[in-house]
Every structure is written in structure tokens, then in C-alpha cells.
Amino acid sequence: MSYPQQPYPPKGDSNTLSIVGIVLGCVAFLFCPPLFGIAGLVCGIVANSKGERLAGTAIGVSIAGLVLGLVVGFAFGTLSV
């Protein structure tokens, strides 16, 4: 008795890493932008290499969170001193 061969799952069907990258990019805007922004960027780049659909969004949100978080941090840091 032979069983039919199982097909491979379609490429880019999961968006898990992209969603993690988006969440990390949003968190980077408020808390520790270098840590969370870079982590979100890495997740977005890995998701892009896996062909995930939301990878570009994750990369964009992570870059925006990193840059805006640093700008806001420096602005409030210089105002309070």
C-alpha cells in the first residue's frame, strides 16, 4: 500500500516574523529604540528572505520606530537637562 506524497506548504504562507517585526518596530517608538528597532529590522529582513507578504511593512515600521524613537528620545533628553 502506498500513500500519496504530501505537498510542500506554499512559500510565504506564514507572516509570523513579519508581525513580530511590526510589533517590535511599534514598541521601539516608545521604549529603547536601538534594541527593539534593530530586532524588528532583523525580523523584517529574515521575513523578506522567507518571502513573507508583510515583510516590507515590518522593515518600514521598524526603521520608522527606530528613527522616530531616537529623535523623540534626544528631544526629550535635551529638554529635561
N, C-alpha and C positions, 0 to 999 in steps of 0.2 A: 504494500500500500504506500503510495507516495502522496505527499502533501504539496499543495501549490506553494511556490516560493513567495514569501512576504515581500511586498514592495518597500522600497526605502521611503521614509517620510519626505514630503516635499521640502526643498530648501527654503529657509526663511519663513517657516510657518509659525515659529515662536517669536515673540517680541520681548522676552523676559529681560534680557540685558539692556535693551533699549529703554524699557520702562524704568529699570534701576538707574540707568544713566540720567533720565529725565528727572527722577526724584532727587538724585544726588545734586544735579545742577540747580534745582529749586532750593534745596537746603543750603547750597553754597552761597546763595544770595544773603542769607541771614547768619549762618554760623560757619566759621573757619573756611573761608573761600579757597585757600590753597589746597587744603586737604580734600574737601568734598568736590570742588570744581575739577581738580585733576582726576579724582577717582571716577567722576561722571564722564569725563572726557575719555578715559581709558575704556570704560564700559561701552561708550558710544562707538569708539573705533573698533573694538572687538566685535560688537554687534554688526557694524558695517562689513567687516570681513566675513561674517557668517551670512550676510545677505538679509539681515532683518529689515523690515519695511520702515520702522520708526527710527532707524539709526541716525539719519541726518538730523532729525528733530532732537535726539539726545545729544548729539555733538553741539548743535546750535545753542540749546538751553544750557549745557554745561559751560560753554565758552562765555555766554552772557552772564550766567551766575558767577563765574569766576571773576570776570572783569568788573561787573557792577558791584559785586560784593567787596572787591578790593577798593574800588572808588568810594563806596559808601563808608567802608572802614577807615580809610585815610581821611575822609572829610570829617567824620565824627571824632576821629582820634585827634585831629589837629584843633577842632573846636573845643574839646574838653580840656586841653592842656593850657 
